[in-house]
Amino acid sequence: MTAPKPVVYYSADMDGLWPGAMTTSTISPYDSQRYTWATSNLDLARAFAFGGLSIYRVQLDQPIMHDPDFRQATDTWFVMSRHGVVLEVVEENPRTTLAQAARVTSKYALWVKDGSPIYDDDGYAKVPPGLREVCTAEDLRQLGQYPTPWLITGLANYLAAQRYRDQAHSSSTALGG
């Protein structure tokens, strides 16, 4: 019987790290703890390297947890761990643009509330959970391709409030108000 192939993790991190160096970490919005984020997909690691970061092959400390912001796939994992160590410098400053990063990461981005995709196959916003009765994907197309989730929810909430106001005004007018 053949042993399973070990998972290789890549992380986009600050320039200048070397094999044996500790990875940097950032604070999670979910539990206010510090984590190192990594992926098993080198193209996705490159997508996270916009803004002058480099790509490293890393070893993560246990426990390794799935990142709740991303859809897990059989060939691509998004994970986080409290600490990690650089094993190898894979690529220094790949100069990824925000547009390239958005295109690569969008197919894995999920709404945390229900796990549904944030973007359709063409990169346009899907309606956030809880707002599907008052907003449509067509309403959100004005945001263009790959808008940030904050922009999507902001416009969806604005449109919901506007529709609620219009309905209240129509009801008031119909009652002679």
C-alpha positions in Angstrom: 0.0 0.0 0.0 1.3 3.4 -1.0 1.4 6.2 1.6 -0.7 9.3 0.8 1.3 12.1 -0.9 2.0 14.9 1.6 0.2 18.2 1.0 2.4 21.0 -0.1 1.3 24.4 1.1 2.2 27.8 -0.4 1.9 31.2 1.3 2.2 34.7 0.1 4.2 36.6 2.6 6.5 39.6 3.0 9.6 39.7 0.9 12.9 38.7 2.4 12.1 35.5 4.3 14.5 32.6 4.1 14.2 28.8 4.7 13.8 28.3 8.4 12.2 31.7 9.0 8.8 31.9 10.8 5.9 33.0 8.6 4.1 36.2 9.4 0.6 36.1 10.7 -2.5 38.3 10.6 -5.5 38.6 12.9 -8.6 36.7 11.9 -11.8 38.7 11.9 -13.6 35.6 13.2 -11.8 35.0 16.5 -9.2 37.8 16.8 -6.4 35.2 16.8 -3.3 35.4 14.7 -3.0 32.9 11.8 -0.8 32.1 8.9 -2.9 31.5 5.8 -1.8 29.1 3.0 -3.1 27.1 0.0 -2.2 24.0 -1.8 -2.6 25.8 -5.1 0.4 27.7 -6.3 -1.6 29.9 -8.7 -3.8 31.0 -5.7 -0.7 31.8 -3.7 0.4 34.0 -6.5 -3.0 35.7 -6.5 -2.5 36.6 -2.9 0.9 38.0 -3.6 -0.2 41.4 -5.0 1.4 44.4 -3.5 5.0 43.1 -3.4 4.7 39.9 -1.5 6.7 36.7 -2.3 5.6 33.1 -2.5 7.0 30.5 -0.1 6.5 26.8 0.4 5.7 26.4 4.1 5.2 23.9 6.8 2.3 24.7 9.0 2.0 23.8 12.7 -0.9 21.6 13.8 -3.8 22.1 14.0 -4.3 23.1 10.4 -7.8 24.4 9.9 -9.8 25.1 6.7 -10.3 28.8 6.0 -14.1 29.5 6.2 -13.9 32.3 3.6 -13.1 29.9 0.8 -14.7 26.9 -0.9 -12.6 23.9 -0.4 -12.0 21.7 -3.5 -10.5 18.3 -3.9 -7.4 19.8 -5.6 -7.2 23.1 -3.7 -7.3 23.7 0.0 -7.3 27.0 1.8 -6.0 26.6 5.3 -4.8 28.5 8.3 -2.6 27.6 11.2 -1.3 29.5 14.2 2.3 29.3 13.0 4.4 28.2 10.0 8.0 27.9 8.9 9.4 28.8 5.4 10.8 25.7 3.7 11.6 27.3 0.3 11.5 30.6 -1.5 9.4 29.7 -4.6 9.0 33.1 -6.3 10.1 36.6 -5.3 7.5 39.3 -5.9 5.5 37.9 -8.8 3.9 41.3 -9.4 0.3 40.0 -9.5 -2.2 42.7 -10.2 -5.5 43.1 -8.3 -7.4 42.1 -11.5 -5.4 38.9 -11.9 -5.9 38.1 -8.2 -9.6 38.7 -8.3 -10.0 36.5 -11.4 -8.1 33.6 -9.8 -9.7 33.7 -6.3 -13.3 34.5 -7.3 -14.3 30.9 -8.0 -13.5 30.0 -4.4 -15.0 32.9 -2.6 -18.1 32.1 -0.5 -20.7 34.0 1.5 -19.9 32.9 5.1 -23.6 33.0 6.1 -24.7 30.1 3.9 -21.6 28.9 1.9 -23.0 30.0 -1.5 -20.7 31.5 -4.1 -20.0 35.3 -4.1 -19.4 35.5 -7.9 -20.9 33.9 -11.0 -18.7 32.2 -13.6 -18.1 35.6 -15.3 -17.0 37.4 -12.1 -20.3 39.3 -11.5 -21.7 39.5 -8.0 -24.3 37.0 -6.8 -26.9 38.3 -4.3 -25.9 37.9 -0.7 -27.9 35.6 1.6 -30.7 37.4 3.3 -31.1 39.9 0.5 -32.3 37.6 -2.3 -35.9 38.6 -1.8 -35.2 42.3 -2.3 -32.3 42.4 -4.7 -31.3 40.6 -8.0 -28.0 39.7 -9.6 -29.0 42.1 -12.4 -29.2 45.0 -9.8 -25.6 44.2 -8.8 -24.1 44.0 -12.4 -23.6 47.8 -12.2 -20.6 47.0 -9.9 -18.7 45.4 -12.7 -16.7 42.3 -12.4 -15.1 41.1 -9.2 -16.4 43.8 -6.8 -15.4 43.4 -3.2 -17.9 41.6 -0.9 -18.3 44.8 1.1 -19.3 46.7 -2.0 -21.8 44.0 -2.9 -23.5 43.9 0.5 -23.4 47.7 0.6 -25.3 48.1 -2.7 -27.7 45.2 -1.9 -28.6 46.7 1.5 -29.0 50.1 -0.1 -31.3 48.7 -2.8 -33.3 46.7 -0.1 -33.8 49.9 1.9 -34.8 51.8 -1.2 -37.4 49.2 -2.1 -38.7 49.1 1.5 -39.1 52.9 1.4 -40.8 52.8 -2.0 -43.2 50.1 -0.7 -44.0 52.1 2.4 -44.6 55.2 0.3 -46.9 53.2 -2.0 -48.9 51.8 0.9 -49.1 55.2 2.5 -50.3 56.8 -0.8 -52.9 54.0 -1.4 -54.3 54.6 2.1 -54.7 58.3 1.3 -51.6 59.4 3.3 
